[in-house]
Amino acid sequence: MARRVLGAFAVTATAALASLALATPAFAHTDNVTAKCDEKAQKAVLTVGLTQYGSSADNTLTITVDGKEQPAIAFRGAFATKTWEFDATVKHDFKVSIKAYDDPKGTNGWSKTYDRSTTACVKYVPPTTTTTVSPTTTTTAPEAPSSSLAPSSTPPAPAPGGSTPEPPLAATGASPLWLLLSGVGLVGAGAAALLVVRRRRA
């Protein structure tokens, strides 16, 4: 009787251990998949970290951003936590798909898909453009002098007849009559001297 009890206990314990061994991997997979909008960094951030996956073959991680699927990433055992940053001025939708090599159809829940999203948390501010205006140097022409002060550059009109009139003689203060009498006297003295010379020769 005791042997039968011990035998039944051994079978039950073995079955329990086998069930635990089979169930343990399902609970061992640890996923960290988050998405948030970081206002301080002004970025939308997606974070993915996976641990305790099988290491006998490649597991696959595929990330889809706003409907655009990114190249698949293969990993074994674990995928070290990694973050991706995106524009925080617009909304983003993320799909993170994990395919375990030992659960290709997701029967055990090891292959799964996470849907995450972020809202626009940063207001878009258009870039400002600075226009540099070079100083303009304005040169002001000097004002022309009035007609009463400006020197005339036009030569005087010629006198009638085509000749330019001679400037008047400078006044010396001597009387013209006195000059005439002096000339007559000199002529008379010369004539008298000439007569005296002729008489001596005769």
Secondary structure, 3 states (H helix, E strand, C coil): CHHHHHHHHHHHHHHHHHHHHHHHHHHHCEEEEEEEEECCCCEEEEEEEEECCCCCCCEEEEEEECCEECCCEEECCCEEEEEEEEECCCCEEEEEEEECCCCCCCCCCCCEEEEEEECCCCCCCCCCCCCCCCCCCCCCCCCCCCCCCCCCCCCCCCCCCCCCCCCCCCCCCCCHHHHHHHHHHHHHHHHHHHHHHHHHHC
